[in-house]
Amino acid sequence: MTLLAPQINGAVFLDAAKALWYVPSLEPGHLDWRNATPVDMATRCSRPAP
């Protein structure tokens, strides 16, 4: 499942193993899968600060 989230400039993705990932957006309609990072539930997000 993927949830598009323009507020965080990307998407949140739940993979088959139920791991949550943040995927940054390159431009509208295009996600940067090479720079996807796992969401650390202990700190809520492992995405680097802008």
C-alpha positions as CSV (number, residue, x, y, z in Angstrom):
1,M,0.0,0.0,0.0
2,T,1.3,3.5,-0.8
3,L,0.0,6.7,0.7
4,L,0.9,9.9,-1.3
5,A,1.8,12.7,1.1
6,P,2.6,16.0,-0.5
7,Q,2.9,17.6,3.0
8,I,6.1,15.6,3.5
9,N,7.2,15.8,-0.2
10,G,6.9,12.1,-0.8
11,A,5.0,8.9,0.0
12,V,4.7,6.3,2.8
13,F,4.9,2.7,1.6
14,L,4.0,-0.5,3.4
15,D,5.8,-3.4,1.9
16,A,4.9,-7.1,1.9
17,A,6.8,-7.7,5.2
18,K,4.7,-4.9,6.8
19,A,7.8,-2.6,7.1
20,L,7.0,1.1,6.6
21,W,9.1,3.1,4.2
22,Y,9.3,6.8,3.3
23,V,9.9,7.5,-0.4
24,P,10.8,11.0,-1.4
25,S,9.2,12.7,-4.4
26,L,11.3,13.8,-7.4
27,E,8.4,15.8,-9.1
28,P,4.7,15.4,-9.1
29,G,3.8,11.8,-10.0
30,H,7.4,10.5,-9.7
31,L,8.9,8.9,-6.6
32,D,12.6,8.5,-5.9
33,W,12.7,4.8,-5.0
34,R,16.5,4.7,-4.9
35,N,16.5,7.0,-1.9
36,A,13.7,5.3,0.1
37,T,14.3,5.0,3.8
38,P,12.7,2.8,6.4
39,V,10.5,4.6,9.0
40,D,11.9,4.1,12.5
41,M,8.8,3.6,14.6
42,A,10.8,4.6,17.7
43,T,11.4,8.1,16.4
44,R,8.5,8.1,14.0
45,C,10.6,8.8,10.8
46,S,14.2,8.2,9.8
47,R,13.9,10.7,6.9
48,P,16.7,13.3,7.1
49,A,15.6,16.8,8.0
50,P,15.3,19.2,5.0
